[in-house]
Protein backbone atom coordinates (compact mmCIF):
# COMPACT_ATOMS: atom_id res chain seq x y z
CA UNK A 1 0.00 0.00 0.00
CA UNK A 2 1.19 3.50 -0.79
CA UNK A 3 0.66 6.24 1.82
CA UNK A 4 -2.83 7.10 0.54
CA UNK A 5 -3.98 3.48 0.51
CA UNK A 6 -2.47 2.97 3.95
CA UNK A 7 -4.55 5.80 5.39
CA UNK A 8 -7.72 4.49 3.79
CA UNK A 9 -7.03 1.02 5.17
CA UNK A 10 -6.56 2.26 8.72
CA UNK A 11 -9.44 4.75 8.70
CA UNK A 12 -12.67 3.56 10.32
CA UNK A 13 -15.60 3.18 7.97
CA UNK A 14 -13.79 4.14 4.77
CA UNK A 15 -14.28 2.01 1.67
CA UNK A 16 -14.06 2.82 -2.03
CA UNK A 17 -15.44 -0.59 -3.04
CA UNK A 18 -19.02 -0.58 -4.26
CA UNK A 19 -19.21 -3.86 -6.19
CA UNK A 20 -20.93 -6.80 -4.50
CA UNK A 21 -18.38 -9.18 -6.03
CA UNK A 22 -15.53 -8.11 -3.78
CA UNK A 23 -14.77 -7.95 -0.09
CA UNK A 24 -14.21 -4.73 1.85
CA UNK A 25 -17.46 -2.90 1.19
CA UNK A 26 -17.92 -1.49 4.69
CA UNK A 27 -14.42 -0.36 5.61
CA UNK A 28 -14.33 -2.04 9.03
CA UNK A 29 -12.90 -5.52 8.39
CA UNK A 30 -9.22 -4.85 9.07
CA UNK A 31 -9.88 -2.81 12.18
CA UNK A 32 -12.44 -5.11 13.81
CA UNK A 33 -10.54 -8.32 12.99
CA UNK A 34 -7.21 -7.12 14.38
CA UNK A 35 -8.79 -5.54 17.44
CA UNK A 36 -10.59 -8.84 18.13
CA UNK A 37 -7.22 -10.59 18.45
CA UNK A 38 -5.31 -7.97 20.38
CA UNK A 39 -5.44 -4.45 21.75
CA UNK A 40 -2.81 -3.01 19.40
CA UNK A 41 -1.62 -3.43 15.81
CA UNK A 42 1.24 -1.90 13.84
CA UNK A 43 1.35 -2.08 10.05
CA UNK A 44 4.36 -1.89 7.73
CA UNK A 45 3.73 -1.56 3.99
CA UNK A 46 5.88 -0.94 0.93
CA UNK A 47 4.69 -0.11 -2.59
CA UNK A 48 5.86 1.16 -5.97
CA UNK A 49 3.43 3.27 -7.98
CA UNK A 50 4.01 5.57 -10.95
CA UNK A 51 7.76 5.15 -10.58
CA UNK A 52 7.76 6.21 -6.93
CA UNK A 53 8.69 3.73 -4.20
CA UNK A 54 7.34 4.36 -0.70
CA UNK A 55 7.11 2.66 2.66
CA UNK A 56 4.74 3.48 5.50
CA UNK A 57 4.26 2.67 9.16
CA UNK A 58 0.87 3.01 10.88
CA UNK A 59 -0.26 2.34 14.45
CA UNK A 60 -3.78 1.51 15.63
CA UNK A 61 -3.51 1.21 19.40
CA UNK A 62 -6.40 0.77 21.80
CA UNK A 63 -3.90 0.96 24.65
CA UNK A 64 -2.69 4.37 23.46
CA UNK A 65 -6.22 5.72 23.00
CA UNK A 66 -7.39 4.45 26.38
CA UNK A 67 -4.42 5.54 28.48
CA UNK A 68 -4.22 8.99 26.90
CA UNK A 69 -8.02 9.34 27.11
CA UNK A 70 -8.48 10.36 23.51
CA UNK A 71 -11.96 11.38 22.41
CA UNK A 72 -11.22 10.62 18.74
CA UNK A 73 -9.54 7.65 17.11
CA UNK A 74 -6.01 8.87 16.39
CA UNK A 75 -3.86 6.72 14.07
CA UNK A 76 -0.26 8.01 13.93
CA UNK A 77 1.52 7.28 10.64
CA UNK A 78 4.88 8.07 9.06
CA UNK A 79 5.87 7.71 5.40
CA UNK A 80 9.17 7.46 3.54
CA UNK A 81 10.20 7.93 -0.08
CA UNK A 82 12.70 5.18 -0.96
CA UNK A 83 12.94 5.82 -4.68
CA UNK A 84 16.66 6.75 -4.35
CA UNK A 85 17.54 3.71 -2.21
CA UNK A 86 17.39 5.58 1.09
CA UNK A 87 14.49 6.44 3.33
CA UNK A 88 13.56 10.11 2.97
CA UNK A 89 10.73 11.22 5.29
CA UNK A 90 7.63 12.46 3.49
CA UNK A 91 6.42 15.62 5.23
CA UNK A 92 2.78 16.62 4.73
CA UNK A 93 2.38 19.28 7.42
CA UNK A 94 5.45 20.15 9.45
CA UNK A 95 8.54 18.29 10.63
CA UNK A 96 7.24 18.56 14.18
CA UNK A 97 4.06 16.69 13.18
CA UNK A 98 6.12 13.94 11.53
CA UNK A 99 8.41 13.68 14.55
CA UNK A 100 5.41 13.64 16.88
CA UNK A 101 3.91 10.70 15.01
CA UNK A 102 7.22 8.83 15.14
CA UNK A 103 7.50 9.46 18.88
CA UNK A 104 3.96 8.13 19.49
CA UNK A 105 4.63 5.01 17.43
CA UNK A 106 7.85 4.26 19.30
CA UNK A 107 6.25 4.91 22.70
CA UNK A 108 3.28 2.58 22.15
CA UNK A 109 4.77 -0.12 19.93
CA UNK A 110 7.24 -2.97 20.65
CA UNK A 111 10.01 -1.06 18.82
CA UNK A 112 12.40 1.25 20.63
CA UNK A 113 13.94 3.23 17.77
CA UNK A 114 13.48 4.33 14.19
CA UNK A 115 16.15 1.83 13.11
CA UNK A 116 14.13 -0.98 14.68
CA UNK A 117 11.14 0.10 12.61
CA UNK A 118 13.21 0.15 9.41
CA UNK A 119 14.44 -3.40 10.04
CA UNK A 120 10.86 -4.68 9.70
CA UNK A 121 10.94 -3.85 5.97
CA UNK A 122 13.92 -6.12 5.26
CA UNK A 123 11.85 -9.24 4.58
CA UNK A 124 8.92 -7.49 2.87
CA UNK A 125 10.65 -7.09 -0.48
CA UNK A 126 9.86 -4.45 -3.08
CA UNK A 127 6.17 -4.51 -2.21
CA UNK A 128 4.05 -6.10 0.48
CA UNK A 129 2.51 -5.59 3.91
CA UNK A 130 3.40 -6.87 7.38
CA UNK A 131 0.87 -6.71 10.21
CA UNK A 132 1.98 -7.24 13.81
CA UNK A 133 -0.73 -7.64 16.47
CA UNK A 134 0.42 -7.40 20.08
CA UNK A 135 -1.02 -7.17 23.59
CA UNK A 136 -3.17 -10.18 22.70
CA UNK A 137 -6.40 -10.62 24.61
CA UNK A 138 -6.61 -12.99 27.56
CA UNK A 139 -9.51 -14.97 29.00
CA UNK A 140 -10.96 -14.62 32.49
CA UNK A 141 -8.22 -16.85 33.89
CA UNK A 142 -5.44 -14.58 32.61
CA UNK A 143 -4.40 -17.00 29.83
CA UNK A 144 -4.03 -15.99 26.19
CA UNK A 145 -7.14 -16.80 24.16
CA UNK A 146 -4.86 -18.07 21.39
CA UNK A 147 -2.85 -21.22 22.05
CA UNK A 148 0.63 -21.33 20.52
CA UNK A 149 2.00 -24.21 22.61
CA UNK A 150 0.03 -27.37 21.81
CA UNK A 151 1.09 -27.47 18.15
CA UNK A 152 4.24 -25.76 16.90
CA UNK A 153 2.81 -25.61 13.37
CA UNK A 154 -0.59 -24.22 14.31
CA UNK A 155 -2.39 -21.49 16.26
CA UNK A 156 -5.48 -22.65 18.11
CA UNK A 157 -8.25 -21.28 20.20
CA UNK A 158 -8.24 -22.43 23.78
CA UNK A 159 -9.95 -25.80 24.09
CA UNK A 160 -12.82 -25.19 26.48
CA UNK A 161 -13.76 -28.89 26.43
CA UNK A 162 -10.85 -29.77 28.70
CA UNK A 163 -12.00 -27.28 31.33
CA UNK A 164 -15.17 -29.20 32.23
CA UNK A 165 -16.00 -32.63 33.58
CA UNK A 166 -15.90 -34.25 30.15
CA UNK A 167 -14.18 -37.63 30.10
CA UNK A 168 -10.87 -37.99 28.33
CA UNK A 169 -12.40 -40.41 25.83
CA UNK A 170 -15.16 -37.96 24.99
CA UNK A 171 -12.63 -35.14 24.61
CA UNK A 172 -10.62 -37.20 22.12
CA UNK A 173 -13.78 -38.02 20.17
CA UNK A 174 -14.70 -34.35 19.92
CA UNK A 175 -11.20 -33.27 18.94
CA UNK A 176 -10.99 -35.88 16.19
CA UNK A 177 -14.13 -34.59 14.48
CA UNK A 178 -13.65 -32.40 11.41
CA UNK A 179 -16.03 -29.68 12.61
CA UNK A 180 -14.08 -29.39 15.87
CA UNK A 181 -10.77 -28.90 14.06
CA UNK A 182 -12.29 -26.26 11.80
CA UNK A 183 -13.50 -24.34 14.84
CA UNK A 184 -10.37 -24.42 16.98
CA UNK A 185 -7.48 -24.78 14.52
CA UNK A 186 -6.32 -21.87 12.37
CA UNK A 187 -4.53 -24.27 10.02
CA UNK A 188 -7.65 -26.38 9.54
CA UNK A 189 -9.81 -23.29 9.06
CA UNK A 190 -7.39 -21.76 6.53
CA UNK A 191 -7.34 -25.02 4.58
CA UNK A 192 -11.07 -24.62 3.69
CA UNK A 193 -11.17 -20.82 3.66
CA UNK A 194 -11.48 -20.67 -0.13
CA UNK A 195 -14.26 -22.45 -2.00
CA UNK A 196 -11.98 -23.15 -4.96
CA UNK A 197 -8.32 -24.08 -4.77
CA UNK A 198 -5.91 -21.29 -5.66
CA UNK A 199 -2.56 -21.52 -7.44
CA UNK A 200 -1.25 -17.94 -7.47
CA UNK A 201 -0.35 -17.63 -3.77
CA UNK A 202 0.25 -19.60 -0.58
CA UNK A 203 -0.86 -19.37 3.02
CA UNK A 204 2.12 -20.03 5.30
CA UNK A 205 1.41 -20.58 8.98
CA UNK A 206 4.31 -20.72 11.43
CA UNK A 207 6.74 -21.52 8.63
CA UNK A 208 4.74 -24.31 6.99
CA UNK A 209 2.42 -23.91 3.96
CA UNK A 210 -1.26 -24.66 4.56
CA UNK A 211 -2.48 -27.63 2.53
CA UNK A 212 -5.70 -26.75 0.76
CA UNK A 213 -8.69 -28.96 1.37
CA UNK A 214 -11.90 -29.12 -0.63
CA UNK A 215 -14.92 -30.46 1.23
CA UNK A 216 -16.71 -31.13 -2.05
CA UNK A 217 -13.91 -33.44 -3.23
CA UNK A 218 -14.21 -35.52 -0.05
CA UNK A 219 -17.97 -36.12 -0.12
CA UNK A 220 -19.39 -39.58 -0.76
CA UNK A 221 -22.51 -40.27 -2.84
CA UNK A 222 -22.39 -36.68 -4.08
CA UNK A 223 -25.13 -35.00 -6.08
CA UNK A 224 -24.90 -31.61 -7.80
CA UNK A 225 -28.00 -29.40 -7.91
CA UNK A 226 -28.30 -26.08 -9.73
CA UNK A 227 -30.70 -23.58 -8.19
CA UNK A 228 -31.84 -20.44 -10.00
CA UNK A 229 -33.32 -17.86 -7.62
CA UNK A 230 -36.65 -16.30 -8.52
CA UNK A 231 -36.95 -12.66 -7.50
CA UNK A 232 -40.75 -12.56 -7.57
CA UNK A 233 -42.88 -13.02 -4.47
CA UNK A 234 -44.44 -16.23 -5.77
CA UNK A 235 -42.41 -19.41 -6.07
CA UNK A 236 -42.84 -22.08 -8.69
CA UNK A 237 -41.93 -24.68 -6.11
CA UNK A 238 -42.53 -24.56 -2.33
CA UNK A 239 -39.56 -25.13 -0.08
CA UNK A 240 -39.58 -25.82 3.64
CA UNK A 241 -38.19 -28.18 6.25
CA UNK A 242 -40.96 -30.34 7.64
CA UNK A 243 -38.98 -32.44 10.11
CA UNK A 244 -38.66 -31.55 13.77
CA UNK A 245 -35.33 -30.92 15.47
CA UNK A 246 -33.70 -34.05 16.82
CA UNK A 247 -35.08 -36.25 14.05
CA UNK A 248 -32.65 -38.67 12.41
CA UNK A 249 -33.66 -37.56 8.93
CA UNK A 250 -30.85 -35.67 7.24
CA UNK A 251 -28.21 -37.10 9.59
CA UNK A 252 -24.81 -37.02 7.92
CA UNK A 253 -25.90 -34.97 4.89
CA UNK A 254 -23.34 -32.24 4.14
CA UNK A 255 -23.48 -29.74 1.30
CA UNK A 256 -21.10 -27.19 -0.22
CA UNK A 257 -22.93 -24.11 -1.47
CA UNK A 258 -21.85 -21.39 -3.88
CA UNK A 259 -24.43 -18.61 -3.71
CA UNK A 260 -23.21 -15.31 -5.16
CA UNK A 261 -26.61 -13.61 -5.20
CA UNK A 262 -27.11 -13.02 -1.44
CA UNK A 263 -25.66 -10.10 0.48
CA UNK A 264 -23.57 -10.40 3.66
CA UNK A 265 -24.68 -8.67 6.83
CA UNK A 266 -22.81 -5.60 8.01
CA UNK A 267 -20.71 -7.58 10.53
CA UNK A 268 -19.91 -10.31 7.94
CA UNK A 269 -21.15 -12.96 10.40
CA UNK A 270 -24.44 -13.63 8.66
CA UNK A 271 -26.45 -12.77 5.56
CA UNK A 272 -29.12 -10.17 5.01
CA UNK A 273 -32.56 -11.70 5.61
CA UNK A 274 -33.79 -10.81 2.14
CA UNK A 275 -36.50 -12.56 0.15
CA UNK A 276 -33.83 -14.32 -1.90
CA UNK A 277 -32.14 -15.60 1.24
CA UNK A 278 -35.40 -16.99 2.66
CA UNK A 279 -36.14 -18.74 -0.62
CA UNK A 280 -32.65 -20.20 -0.75
CA UNK A 281 -32.88 -21.42 2.84
CA UNK A 282 -36.15 -23.18 2.15
CA UNK A 283 -34.80 -24.73 -1.04
CA UNK A 284 -31.76 -26.09 0.80
CA UNK A 285 -33.96 -27.75 3.40
CA UNK A 286 -35.97 -29.39 0.66
CA UNK A 287 -32.77 -30.57 -1.04
CA UNK A 288 -31.64 -32.24 2.17
CA UNK A 289 -34.91 -34.13 2.53
CA UNK A 290 -34.94 -35.18 -1.12
CA UNK A 291 -31.39 -36.41 -0.90
CA UNK A 292 -32.10 -38.23 2.37
CA UNK A 293 -35.04 -40.14 0.97
CA UNK A 294 -32.95 -41.40 -1.94
CA UNK A 295 -29.65 -42.08 -0.18
CA UNK A 296 -30.23 -42.74 3.53
CA UNK A 297 -30.02 -46.50 2.96
CA UNK A 298 -26.38 -46.10 1.93
CA UNK A 299 -25.43 -45.30 5.52
CA UNK A 300 -27.69 -47.84 7.19
CA UNK A 301 -30.88 -45.82 7.70
CA UNK A 302 -34.37 -46.75 6.58
CA UNK A 303 -36.55 -44.03 5.12
CA UNK A 304 -39.74 -43.12 6.97
CA UNK A 305 -41.92 -44.19 4.07
CA UNK A 306 -40.37 -47.65 4.04
CA UNK A 307 -40.71 -47.92 7.82
CA UNK A 308 -44.43 -47.08 7.65
CA UNK A 309 -45.03 -49.63 4.88
CA UNK A 310 -43.15 -52.27 6.87
CA UNK A 311 -45.24 -51.46 9.93
CA UNK A 312 -48.51 -51.81 8.00
CA UNK A 313 -47.32 -55.12 6.53
CA UNK A 314 -46.34 -56.30 9.99
CA UNK A 315 -49.77 -55.42 11.40
CA UNK A 316 -51.50 -57.24 8.56
CA UNK A 317 -49.32 -60.30 9.05
CA UNK A 318 -49.97 -60.20 12.78
CA UNK A 319 -53.70 -60.13 12.18
CA UNK A 320 -53.57 -63.16 9.89
CA UNK A 321 -51.34 -65.10 12.29
CA UNK A 322 -53.59 -64.46 15.26
CA UNK A 323 -56.75 -65.47 13.42
CA UNK A 324 -55.17 -68.65 12.09
CA UNK A 325 -53.76 -69.36 15.56
CA UNK A 326 -57.26 -69.41 17.11
CA UNK A 327 -56.79 -66.43 19.40
CA UNK A 328 -60.33 -65.28 20.09
CA UNK A 329 -62.41 -63.12 22.41
CA UNK A 330 -66.10 -63.88 22.99
CA UNK A 331 -68.87 -61.54 23.91
CA UNK A 332 -70.72 -61.73 27.23
CA UNK A 333 -73.71 -63.47 25.64
CA UNK A 334 -72.80 -67.14 25.67
CA UNK A 335 -75.82 -68.08 23.61
CA UNK A 336 -74.90 -65.92 20.65
CA UNK A 337 -71.18 -65.59 21.05
CA UNK A 338 -69.39 -63.59 18.40
CA UNK A 339 -65.81 -64.52 17.60
CA UNK A 340 -63.54 -61.41 17.42
CA UNK A 341 -59.80 -61.47 16.66
CA UNK A 342 -57.47 -59.72 19.11
CA UNK A 343 -54.97 -57.30 17.53
CA UNK A 344 -51.87 -56.30 19.51
CA UNK A 345 -50.23 -53.07 18.39
CA UNK A 346 -47.08 -51.30 19.42
CA UNK A 347 -47.28 -49.09 22.51
CA UNK A 348 -48.53 -45.63 21.73
CA UNK A 349 -49.87 -46.59 18.30
CA UNK A 350 -53.45 -46.02 17.24
CA UNK A 351 -55.89 -47.91 14.99
CA UNK A 352 -55.26 -47.57 11.32
CA UNK A 353 -57.19 -44.74 9.71
CA UNK A 354 -57.24 -43.13 6.32
CA UNK A 355 -54.47 -40.81 7.52
CA UNK A 356 -52.09 -43.73 8.02
CA UNK A 357 -52.42 -44.71 4.37
CA UNK A 358 -51.19 -41.40 3.11
CA UNK A 359 -47.56 -41.19 2.25
CA UNK A 360 -45.05 -38.97 4.02
CA UNK A 361 -44.50 -36.98 0.86
CA UNK A 362 -48.17 -36.02 0.72
CA UNK A 363 -48.06 -34.74 4.29
CA UNK A 364 -44.83 -32.87 3.57
CA UNK A 365 -46.31 -31.27 0.48
CA UNK A 366 -49.34 -30.08 2.42
CA UNK A 367 -47.12 -28.63 5.15
CA UNK A 368 -45.04 -26.90 2.51
CA UNK A 369 -48.09 -25.42 0.86
CA UNK A 370 -49.43 -24.15 4.19
CA UNK A 371 -46.09 -22.62 5.09
CA UNK A 372 -45.77 -20.90 1.73
CA UNK A 373 -49.24 -19.44 2.12
CA UNK A 374 -48.20 -18.09 5.55
CA UNK A 375 -45.00 -16.65 4.07
CA UNK A 376 -46.95 -15.05 1.24
CA UNK A 377 -49.35 -13.42 3.70
CA UNK A 378 -46.40 -12.22 5.79
CA UNK A 379 -44.79 -10.64 2.73
CA UNK A 380 -48.08 -9.02 1.78
CA UNK A 381 -48.42 -7.71 5.34
CA UNK A 382 -44.93 -6.21 5.20
CA UNK A 383 -45.78 -4.62 1.86
CA UNK A 384 -49.01 -3.20 3.23
CA UNK A 385 -47.23 -1.76 6.27
CA UNK A 386 -44.70 -0.06 4.00
CA UNK A 387 -47.49 1.25 1.78
CA UNK A 388 -49.30 2.65 4.81
CA UNK A 389 -46.12 4.35 6.00
CA UNK A 390 -45.55 5.88 2.56
CA UNK A 391 -49.15 7.08 2.37
CA UNK A 392 -48.92 8.57 5.87
CA UNK A 393 -45.74 10.42 4.87
CA UNK A 394 -47.42 11.67 1.70
CA UNK A 395 -50.43 12.76 3.73
CA UNK A 396 -48.21 14.64 6.15
CA UNK A 397 -46.43 16.38 3.28
CA UNK A 398 -49.76 17.26 1.70
CA UNK A 399 -50.96 18.74 4.98
CA UNK A 400 -47.82 20.86 5.22
CA UNK A 401 -48.30 22.05 1.65
CA UNK A 402 -51.94 22.88 2.37
CA UNK A 403 -50.89 24.82 5.44
CA UNK A 404 -48.33 26.76 3.43
CA UNK A 405 -50.84 27.47 0.66
CA UNK A 406 -53.49 28.56 3.18
CA UNK A 407 -50.99 30.85 4.88
CA UNK A 408 -49.98 32.32 1.54
CA UNK A 409 -53.62 32.87 0.49
CA UNK A 410 -54.41 34.51 3.83
CA UNK A 411 -51.41 36.81 3.48
CA UNK A 412 -52.45 37.80 -0.04
CA UNK A 413 -56.00 38.43 1.12
CA UNK A 414 -54.84 40.72 3.91
CA UNK A 415 -52.56 42.58 1.53
CA UNK A 416 -55.43 43.02 -0.94
CA UNK A 417 -57.73 44.36 1.76
CA UNK A 418 -55.03 46.75 2.96
CA UNK A 419 -54.51 48.05 -0.57
CA UNK A 420 -58.25 48.58 -1.11
CA UNK A 421 -58.48 50.62 2.08
Secondary structure as UniProt FT lines:
FT   HELIX           3..9
FT   TURN            12..13
FT   TURN            20..21
FT   HELIX           29..37
FT   STRAND          38..49
FT   TURN            50..51
FT   STRAND          52..61
FT   HELIX           62..67
FT   TURN            68..69
FT   STRAND          77..81
FT   TURN            83..84
FT   STRAND          88..89
FT   HELIX           95..108
FT   HELIX           114..119
FT   TURN            120..124
FT   STRAND          128..136
FT   TURN            140..141
FT   STRAND          146..147
FT   TURN            152..153
FT   STRAND          156..157
FT   HELIX           160..163
FT   HELIX           168..176
FT   HELIX           178..184
FT   HELIX           186..191
FT   STRAND          204..205
FT   TURN            206..207
FT   STRAND          208..209
FT   HELIX           216..218
FT   TURN            245..246
FT   TURN            249..252
FT   TURN            260..261
FT   TURN            266..267
FT   HELIX           275..295
FT   HELIX           296..299
FT   HELIX           304..324
FT   TURN            325..326
FT   STRAND          328..329
FT   TURN            335..336
FT   STRAND          340..341
FT   TURN            347..348
FT   HELIX           354..357
FT   HELIX           360..420
//
